[in-house]
Amino acid sequence: MAQPHYSSMPARGHGTAPLFNPSEPRELPCYFTELEFLFASCGVTENAKKKALGICYVDYNTSEQWLSILEYQPYDDSQLALPYSYDDWKRAVISLYPGANAATKYSMADLDQIMGKAARTNIKTIGQFADYYRKFYQVSKWLTDSGRIGSLERDCFFQNGLGP
């Protein structure tokens, strides 16, 4: 039986390498999704290697932080005595970034910021209105669906963003 052929992981900085900007924590799940797609494509299955590769694509300060997480400690796939898997480490990393976890994706402050910016810019064109609507909808839909705000409160916020 022929062995499957796997590609190799891209080098850091290569166009196909996953990227994460710590200033944009909501992008962290996408980073891990891309990383795990590469793991599958390249035949990476060992926990220790997954963690090491997860760190190699981020900037120095981020990698130092991620290395210091308790769950990064070595995990030997052959010894069940060491408790921290790649998935344990990934959960710990995500917990460091408010907004990266699906349960804390958006807050009222996000909605207030969108509304305030729109009110200060005094929307004058259909393009400005459309931009405000798309941004407002994205955040307000999540907040409404998750029960954080009601539809009446959402509608009042939207109106306030249109200014006097």
Residue pairs with C-beta under 8 A, 6 or more apart in sequence:
4 43
6 41
6 42
6 43
7 41
7 42
8 42
9 38
9 42
9 44
9 53
10 16
10 17
10 38
11 17
12 56
12 57
17 57
18 31
18 34
18 35
18 38
18 57
19 31
19 57
20 27
20 28
20 31
20 57
20 58
20 62
21 27
22 58
22 59
22 61
22 62
22 97
25 97
25 98
25 99
25 100
26 99
26 100
26 105
28 93
28 94
28 97
28 100
29 94
29 100
29 102
31 57
32 54
32 90
32 94
35 53
35 54
35 57
38 44
38 53
39 45
39 50
39 53
44 50
44 53
46 77
47 75
47 77
47 84
47 85
47 86
48 74
48 75
48 76
48 77
50 86
51 72
51 75
51 86
51 89
54 66
54 86
54 89
54 90
54 93
55 63
55 66
55 67
55 72
56 63
58 66
65 96
66 72
66 89
66 93
69 89
69 92
69 93
69 96
70 84
70 92
71 84
71 88
71 89
71 91
71 92
72 84
72 89
72 92
73 82
73 84
74 82
75 82
75 83
75 84
75 85
75 86
76 82
94 100
94 101
95 101
98 104
99 105
99 106
105 142
106 139
106 142
106 143
107 143
107 148
108 143
108 148
108 149
110 139
111 136
111 139
111 140
111 143
111 149
111 157
112 157
114 132
114 135
114 136
114 139
114 161
115 136
115 157
115 158
115 160
115 161
116 161
118 128
118 132
118 136
118 161
118 162
118 163
119 160
119 161
119 162
119 163
121 128
122 163
123 129
123 132
123 161
123 162
123 163
132 161
132 162
136 157
136 158
136 161
140 149
140 154
140 157
140 158
143 149
143 154
144 150
144 151
144 154
149 157
